[in-house]
Amino acid sequence: MAVYNIAFVFALCCVVIQAQRPFYAGRRPIGYPETETNLLSNRFGEDADLPIEAKGDGNLVNRLNALPVDKQPFWFLNWRQYDALRKNPQTYPARPNVFANGK
């Protein structure tokens, strides 16, 4: 009798586990769409090295570069700094975990 109870509980667990997601829903998690690898790409298809605020106007960027630094707009100065950080990110080594190493 105990064998039947164990078999029934095992079968019930299998049915409950399989009922969590129907077979036709696929194996991928729901709610996570496929995205492209470069999330910072320009949505207009232009690969020019321009800030977003310039809206693709290369003449504006050339005029802002001609201005002295104290007369340039703040968003333009920030764009230069952020662009330099993106090209050369500062990374730090991970500290060793004393709990994982077992010492």
C-alpha positions as CSV (number, residue, x, y, z in Angstrom):
1,M,0.0,0.0,0.0
2,A,2.9,2.4,0.8
3,V,4.3,1.7,-2.7
4,Y,1.0,2.9,-4.3
5,N,1.0,6.0,-2.2
6,I,4.6,6.9,-3.2
7,A,3.8,6.2,-6.9
8,F,0.7,8.3,-6.6
9,V,2.6,11.3,-5.0
10,F,5.3,11.0,-7.6
11,A,2.8,11.0,-10.5
12,L,1.0,13.9,-9.0
13,C,4.2,15.9,-8.7
14,C,5.1,15.2,-12.3
15,V,1.7,16.4,-13.4
16,V,1.9,19.5,-11.3
17,I,5.4,20.3,-12.6
18,Q,4.4,19.8,-16.3
19,A,1.3,21.9,-15.8
20,Q,3.4,25.0,-15.0
21,R,3.9,25.8,-18.6
22,P,2.2,24.3,-21.7
23,F,4.2,22.5,-24.3
24,Y,3.3,24.9,-27.1
25,A,4.7,28.0,-25.2
26,G,8.3,27.0,-26.0
27,R,11.3,26.8,-23.8
28,R,12.4,30.4,-23.7
29,P,11.3,32.5,-20.7
30,I,8.3,34.7,-21.3
31,G,8.8,38.4,-21.2
32,Y,12.4,38.6,-22.4
33,P,12.5,39.7,-26.1
34,E,15.4,39.1,-28.3
35,T,17.5,42.2,-28.4
36,E,20.5,43.3,-30.5
37,T,23.9,43.1,-29.0
38,N,24.8,46.8,-29.3
39,L,22.3,48.7,-27.2
40,L,24.0,52.0,-27.6
41,S,23.6,52.0,-31.4
42,N,22.0,54.9,-33.2
43,R,18.4,54.2,-34.1
44,F,18.6,56.3,-37.3
45,G,21.3,54.0,-38.8
46,E,24.0,56.7,-38.8
47,D,27.3,55.7,-37.3
48,A,28.7,59.2,-37.0
49,D,30.5,60.1,-33.8
50,L,28.0,62.8,-32.7
51,P,26.1,63.4,-29.5
52,I,22.4,62.7,-29.4
53,E,21.6,66.3,-28.6
54,A,23.1,67.4,-32.0
55,K,20.5,65.3,-33.8
56,G,22.9,64.3,-36.6
57,D,24.0,67.9,-37.4
58,G,27.7,67.7,-38.1
59,N,27.9,71.4,-38.7
60,L,26.7,72.2,-35.2
61,V,29.4,69.9,-33.7
62,N,32.0,71.7,-35.9
63,R,30.9,75.1,-34.7
64,L,30.9,73.9,-31.0
65,N,34.4,72.6,-31.4
66,A,35.5,76.0,-32.7
67,L,34.2,77.7,-29.5
68,P,36.4,78.1,-26.5
69,V,35.8,75.5,-23.8
70,D,34.2,78.0,-21.4
71,K,31.6,78.9,-24.1
72,Q,30.7,75.4,-25.1
73,P,27.4,74.0,-23.8
74,F,27.4,71.7,-20.9
75,W,25.8,68.8,-22.8
76,F,28.6,68.9,-25.3
77,L,31.3,68.8,-22.7
78,N,29.6,65.9,-20.9
79,W,29.3,64.0,-24.2
80,R,33.1,64.2,-24.6
81,Q,33.7,62.9,-21.1
82,Y,31.1,60.1,-21.4
83,D,32.5,59.1,-24.8
84,A,36.0,58.8,-23.3
85,L,34.7,56.7,-20.4
86,R,32.9,54.3,-22.8
87,K,36.0,53.8,-24.9
88,N,38.2,53.1,-21.9
89,P,36.1,51.9,-19.0
90,Q,37.7,51.8,-15.6
91,T,37.5,48.3,-14.1
92,Y,38.5,47.0,-10.7
93,P,39.6,43.5,-9.8
94,A,37.1,41.4,-7.8
95,R,38.1,40.9,-4.2
96,P,38.5,37.2,-3.3
97,N,35.6,35.7,-1.4
98,V,36.8,34.1,1.8
99,F,33.5,32.1,2.1
100,A,33.8,30.5,-1.4
101,N,37.5,29.7,-1.1
102,G,37.0,27.9,2.2
103,K,39.9,29.5,4.0
